[in-house]
Amino acid sequence: MKKSILLLFFALTVFTGNSQSFIASNIQQPTCFGACNGSVTFTTASANGPYTAVISNSASCPNSTVSSSGASSITVTGICACASDYTVSIYSGTIIAGVNYVQFPNYATAPLTVSVPTLVAASCATCCTGKAYVTWSGGNTSFTNSPPSFILDGSPTTSYSPTQNLCVGSHTICVKDSSQCVACKVFTITTNITTGINGFKEANTFNLFPNPVLEVLTIEMNENNVVERTVITDLSGRIVLISDRGGSISQQTNINVQGLEAGMYYIEVYTKENTSPLRKRFVKKPL
């Protein structure tokens, strides 16, 4: 279907023999698929209003009666996109004053949706090396001169397949079609635990106790390191607790983990002396 509004007009002579000439002066297409927010304003050189209008067409689209008008115009609202023409019958009192045909083409054949079928995890809990591959379907996106636009975490982006440099955590990608319909998808970048040994130092660099822990987890450094930050993630790589230590030098650092749900976690310890975080597993006991 061409992206043009098909507008045919004719006037009927009923009773008086002098039906008025109404012209569609403004047409607003419905936005999203299934939305009924289109409108059309008819104006006439005569000033015999107010008018009423009855809009009708095939059974696949709703009919409505509209009575919002002035002396020389009437606006019909609540119109849905349809493949067939609407018939708009305009009345002055009980006398028909004119009939118009107007079409609101159904450019979209399905609701606009956005999905993130593939995610690439970040290399560590504080790294911004994640990626997301974004696709969309439906909506009014079929015209090469009206491509969809994308907004990532509130900012416009032209990189969506893949979207790169994503930090661990939750993100929102939104797509807007040429009818200004918007669909959004929330996704989460995690830590790549299976390859997490890259850069992570284990074992003898620090001790972790008690393990399992109920309330307070203690980190005891085997060297006189400066603990700058600790990051706790669940097994999927989702960050659940971050603690900045302010660079205080201490052999022991206490972390309150009472608020965590029972289960297994990773703790990453960031120090000045180590270029990569130190990492160990611990178990949080149920309260």
Wavefront OBJ file of the C-alpha trace (Angstrom):
o trace
v 0.000 0.000 0.000
v 1.466 3.377 -0.917
v 2.286 5.768 1.882
v -0.294 8.317 0.860
v -3.671 9.236 2.169
v -6.514 8.339 -0.140
v -9.107 11.038 0.167
v -12.206 11.122 -1.978
v -14.977 13.611 -1.556
v -18.462 13.990 -2.737
v -21.533 15.856 -1.483
v -25.047 14.527 -1.347
v -28.212 16.475 -2.006
v -30.717 15.438 0.612
v -34.018 17.082 1.356
v -32.906 20.672 0.818
v -31.038 20.070 -2.432
v -28.076 22.130 -1.161
v -25.625 19.886 0.685
v -22.540 21.630 2.012
v -18.995 21.092 0.828
v -16.711 19.670 3.549
v -12.951 19.421 3.025
v -10.571 17.366 5.174
v -8.206 20.085 6.374
v -6.137 18.018 8.815
v -5.503 14.274 9.116
v -3.557 12.593 11.907
v -2.685 8.940 11.322
v -3.023 6.469 14.200
v 0.341 5.801 15.819
v 0.919 2.253 16.988
v -0.555 -0.926 15.620
v -3.974 -1.434 17.197
v -4.153 2.156 18.472
v -7.300 4.156 17.746
v -5.906 7.666 18.139
v -6.228 8.912 14.570
v -8.280 12.015 13.780
v -9.578 14.051 10.869
v -10.947 17.600 10.790
v -13.490 18.618 8.165
v -14.123 22.276 7.384
v -16.769 23.957 5.304
v -17.244 27.427 3.845
v -20.721 27.480 5.320
v -21.316 28.357 8.949
v -24.404 26.393 9.774
v -22.970 24.270 12.592
v -22.704 22.719 15.035
v -22.431 19.408 13.198
v -22.393 15.769 14.144
v -20.678 12.951 12.287
v -21.176 9.225 12.038
v -18.121 7.236 10.948
v -18.453 3.686 9.657
v -16.755 1.058 7.522
v -16.123 -2.683 7.602
v -16.811 -4.764 10.683
v -13.052 -5.115 11.329
v -12.852 -1.500 12.495
v -15.004 0.178 15.127
v -17.709 2.726 14.350
v -18.339 5.852 16.367
v -20.489 8.970 16.506
v -18.691 12.274 17.114
v -20.376 15.539 18.041
v -17.416 17.849 18.718
v -17.722 20.728 16.275
v -17.763 24.446 15.764
v -19.783 26.597 13.411
v -17.779 25.652 10.319
v -15.719 22.545 11.263
v -15.940 19.159 12.923
v -13.151 16.923 14.237
v -13.595 13.166 14.213
v -11.331 11.406 16.742
v -10.693 7.881 17.936
v -10.040 6.501 14.445
v -8.214 3.192 13.956
v -5.917 2.242 11.098
v -7.775 0.066 8.578
v -7.282 -1.348 5.115
v -10.668 -0.101 3.890
v -12.095 3.410 3.646
v -14.062 5.077 6.388
v -17.364 6.673 5.416
v -17.937 9.905 7.322
v -21.530 11.170 7.244
v -21.839 14.736 8.515
v -25.171 15.987 9.802
v -26.625 19.396 10.538
v -29.254 18.523 13.072
v -31.050 15.514 11.568
v -30.306 16.560 7.967
v -27.277 15.046 6.246
v -24.983 17.822 5.076
v -22.213 15.872 3.388
v -20.419 12.554 3.041
v -16.676 11.993 2.856
v -14.500 8.946 2.293
v -11.170 8.978 4.103
v -8.549 6.278 4.579
v -6.146 5.698 7.455
v -3.864 3.037 5.954
v -2.764 0.203 8.173
v 0.975 0.407 7.487
v 1.853 -1.899 10.371
v 0.745 -5.507 10.188
v 1.837 -6.374 13.739
v 2.707 -4.561 16.970
v 6.192 -3.085 17.177
v 8.419 -5.284 19.344
v 12.105 -5.226 20.204
v 14.162 -8.186 21.394
v 17.727 -8.907 22.460
v 18.367 -12.465 21.238
v 22.093 -12.532 21.978
v 24.089 -11.128 24.888
v 27.851 -11.218 25.397
v 28.884 -11.098 29.056
v 31.466 -8.648 30.375
v 34.898 -9.961 31.304
v 34.641 -8.863 34.950
v 32.087 -7.424 37.379
v 33.236 -3.822 36.879
v 34.155 -4.111 33.210
v 32.179 -2.404 30.446
v 32.954 -4.978 27.779
v 29.501 -6.524 27.330
v 27.590 -6.577 24.045
v 23.933 -6.860 23.041
v 22.504 -7.752 19.638
v 19.159 -6.016 19.071
v 16.410 -6.923 16.591
v 12.897 -5.627 16.036
v 9.747 -6.624 14.195
v 6.335 -5.220 13.342
v 5.422 -1.565 13.547
v 5.735 0.986 10.757
v 9.363 0.263 9.809
v 8.979 -0.931 6.229
v 10.068 2.278 4.491
v 13.726 2.756 3.678
v 13.406 6.524 4.131
v 11.873 6.067 7.604
v 14.132 3.651 9.496
v 13.541 3.041 13.205
v 15.560 4.978 15.751
v 17.099 3.555 18.928
v 17.558 4.847 22.469
v 19.852 3.014 24.886
v 19.505 3.857 28.571
v 17.903 7.187 27.669
v 20.420 8.260 25.000
v 20.073 7.951 21.190
v 22.367 5.389 19.594
v 23.125 4.254 16.063
v 24.962 1.150 17.282
v 22.455 -1.566 18.040
v 23.715 -4.790 16.441
v 25.816 -5.137 18.378
v 25.599 -2.472 21.039
v 29.051 -2.505 22.598
v 30.878 -1.288 25.702
v 28.053 -2.264 28.056
v 28.746 -2.424 31.774
v 27.519 -5.215 34.014
v 23.959 -4.502 35.115
v 20.531 -3.690 33.736
v 20.018 -1.762 30.475
v 16.991 -0.594 28.464
v 16.868 -0.442 24.662
v 13.920 1.302 22.969
v 13.005 1.424 19.272
v 10.760 4.060 17.692
v 9.142 3.520 14.301
v 8.150 6.122 11.714
v 4.699 6.400 13.300
v 6.416 7.386 16.577
v 5.369 4.125 18.202
v 7.880 3.005 20.853
v 8.707 -0.478 22.154
v 11.317 -1.165 24.844
v 13.208 -4.154 26.196
v 15.146 -4.487 29.459
v 18.169 -6.789 29.461
v 21.023 -7.570 31.822
v 24.736 -7.819 31.135
v 26.417 -10.351 33.401
v 29.969 -11.425 34.149
v 31.449 -14.198 32.051
v 32.081 -16.572 34.944
v 33.077 -19.508 32.758
v 36.061 -17.581 31.483
v 36.430 -15.546 34.625
v 39.884 -16.891 35.381
v 41.298 -14.371 32.917
v 43.077 -11.904 35.156
v 41.587 -13.197 38.411
v 43.946 -14.280 41.150
v 42.712 -16.932 43.541
v 43.757 -18.854 46.613
v 46.591 -17.488 48.727
v 46.250 -13.749 48.125
v 43.553 -13.355 50.796
v 41.509 -15.377 53.258
v 37.724 -15.318 53.511
v 35.858 -16.274 56.688
v 33.526 -17.425 58.027
v 32.476 -19.432 55.000
v 29.556 -20.188 54.988
v 28.625 -16.810 56.472
v 25.468 -15.557 58.168
v 25.976 -11.837 58.716
v 29.532 -10.433 58.468
v 32.092 -11.683 55.954
v 35.725 -10.940 56.801
v 38.481 -10.451 54.227
v 42.007 -10.966 55.572
v 44.812 -9.958 53.207
v 47.953 -12.084 53.255
v 49.941 -9.071 52.145
v 49.785 -5.467 53.237
v 47.488 -4.531 50.352
v 45.150 -1.581 50.228
v 41.606 -2.785 49.642
v 39.905 -0.142 47.523
v 36.693 -1.886 46.604
v 34.778 -5.140 46.950
v 32.135 -6.397 44.533
v 29.828 -9.337 45.257
v 28.032 -11.077 42.375
v 25.677 -14.024 42.166
v 26.442 -17.053 39.997
v 24.890 -15.399 36.922
v 27.282 -12.458 37.237
v 24.682 -9.980 38.517
v 26.140 -7.474 40.985
v 24.342 -7.687 44.336
v 26.605 -5.658 46.625
v 29.396 -3.096 46.127
v 31.498 -1.674 48.942
v 34.055 1.133 48.475
v 36.631 0.995 51.244
v 38.085 4.484 50.828
v 41.634 3.172 50.420
v 42.098 2.389 54.109
v 44.986 0.048 54.844
v 43.875 -2.886 56.922
v 44.710 -6.550 57.245
v 41.020 -7.242 57.735
v 37.945 -5.839 56.022
v 34.411 -6.648 57.129
v 31.445 -6.816 54.733
v 27.871 -7.041 56.011
v 26.113 -9.631 53.838
v 23.072 -10.184 56.060
v 20.755 -8.751 53.395
v 21.758 -11.286 50.750
v 19.586 -14.280 49.976
v 20.943 -17.679 50.897
v 23.157 -19.207 48.201
v 26.595 -19.139 46.581
v 28.304 -15.879 45.568
v 31.594 -14.547 44.227
v 33.479 -11.728 45.907
v 35.992 -9.667 43.929
v 38.562 -7.654 45.846
v 40.174 -4.664 44.144
v 43.506 -3.436 45.507
v 46.163 -0.918 44.534
v 48.831 -3.574 44.320
v 47.032 -5.887 41.883
v 46.127 -4.888 38.342
v 43.294 -7.434 38.282
v 40.710 -8.165 40.983
v 41.186 -11.035 43.396
v 38.303 -13.469 43.509
v 36.813 -16.169 45.736
v 33.551 -17.955 46.295
v 31.525 -17.988 49.503
v 28.177 -19.295 50.701
v 25.558 -17.134 52.409
v 23.619 -19.128 55.005
v 19.863 -18.650 55.439
v 18.767 -16.482 58.371
l 1 2 3 4 5 6 7 8 9 10 11 12 13 14 15 16 17 18 19 20 21 22 23 24 25 26 27 28 29 30 31 32 33 34 35 36 37 38 39 40 41 42 43 44 45 46 47 48 49 50 51 52 53 54 55 56 57 58 59 60 61 62 63 64 65 66 67 68 69 70 71 72 73 74 75 76 77 78 79 80 81 82 83 84 85 86 87 88 89 90 91 92 93 94 95 96 97 98 99 100 101 102 103 104 105 106 107 108 109 110 111 112 113 114 115 116 117 118 119 120 121 122 123 124 125 126 127 128 129 130 131 132 133 134 135 136 137 138 139 140 141 142 143 144 145 146 147 148 149 150 151 152 153 154 155 156 157 158 159 160 161 162 163 164 165 166 167 168 169 170 171 172 173 174 175 176 177 178 179 180 181 182 183 184 185 186 187 188 189 190 191 192 193 194 195 196 197 198 199 200 201 202 203 204 205 206 207 208 209 210 211 212 213 214 215 216 217 218 219 220 221 222 223 224 225 226 227 228 229 230 231 232 233 234 235 236 237 238 239 240 241 242 243 244 245 246 247 248 249 250 251 252 253 254 255 256 257 258 259 260 261 262 263 264 265 266 267 268 269 270 271 272 273 274 275 276 277 278 279 280 281 282 283 284 285 286 287
